[in-house]
Amino acid sequence: MDLKTKLLQEKIPLPDNFFTFVQRYKEHLHRWNKTHNLTGAKDSNTLDSFIYDAIFPISFLPKVDSLMDIGTGAGFPGMILAFGLPDTDVTLVEPLMKRASFLQFIKADLKLSNVTVIKKRIEQMQPSIFDLITSRAVTDTKMLLELSRNFRDKKTKLLFYKGEKVFDEVRDGVQDMHYKVIERNNRHYLLLGENL
């Protein structure tokens, strides 16, 4: 089953241009990957599974005005979420020059007015509050909570894309926070915050 069929079957509310953006993104990523090795997703099927994985949370997330993705890499999940959430201001934080340049190129090519790319480590950024903070494959939950401290308040939700170790991480580091784990295939989405 292809990505479009799968997402339409899930009834995930996506803007009309989502699949056009995804197609252009994939073409550019394949081209850039040959020179810059931006991601381990080298073939179309792997890339489609990364994209599905990134966008699936739209099915359960509340509406947010601002989102920050820590360590976006080649665009997962932040850039894909930006395609799916055109009314949300999305800040992509990526310290590596080649990846940040790729994200900037995609923003310009697709004329994404809702995207800001910041080529810095999260620790170097000025404090600012976001409605939602996301991260995938950066570090463990305890460290992510520490890194995101200056960017959240009581209303902020956090969404961390995790594997099966999520339950150990929750035991070790988030006892004082409300959370739930949404499981989908091999992915565990850890959602933290008030009023879940």
Stockholm file with secondary structure:
# STOCKHOLM 1.0

chainA/1-196         MDLKTKLLQEKIPLPDNFFTFVQRYKEHLHRWNKTHNLTGAKDSNTLDSFIYDAIFPISFLPKVDSLMDIGTGAGFPGMILAFGLPDTDVTLVEPLMKRASFLQFIKADLKLSNVTVIKKRIEQMQPSIFDLITSRAVTDTKMLLELSRNFRDKKTKLLFYKGEKVFDEVRDGVQDMHYKVIERNNRHYLLLGENL
#=GR chainA/1-196 SS CCHHHHHHHHTCCCCTTHHHHHHHHHHHHHHHHHHHCCCSCCSHHHHHHHHHHHHGGGGTCCCCSEEEEETCTTTTTHHHHHHHCTTSEEEEECCCHHHHHHHHHHHHHTTCTTEEEECSCGGGSCCCCCSEEEEESSSCHHHHHHHTGGGCCTTCEEEEEECTTHHHHHHHHCTTSCEEEEEETTEEEEEESSCC
#=GC SS_cons         CCHHHHHHHHTCCCCTTHHHHHHHHHHHHHHHHHHHCCCSCCSHHHHHHHHHHHHGGGGTCCCCSEEEEETCTTTTTHHHHHHHCTTSEEEEECCCHHHHHHHHHHHHHTTCTTEEEECSCGGGSCCCCCSEEEEESSSCHHHHHHHTGGGCCTTCEEEEEECTTHHHHHHHHCTTSCEEEEEETTEEEEEESSCC
//
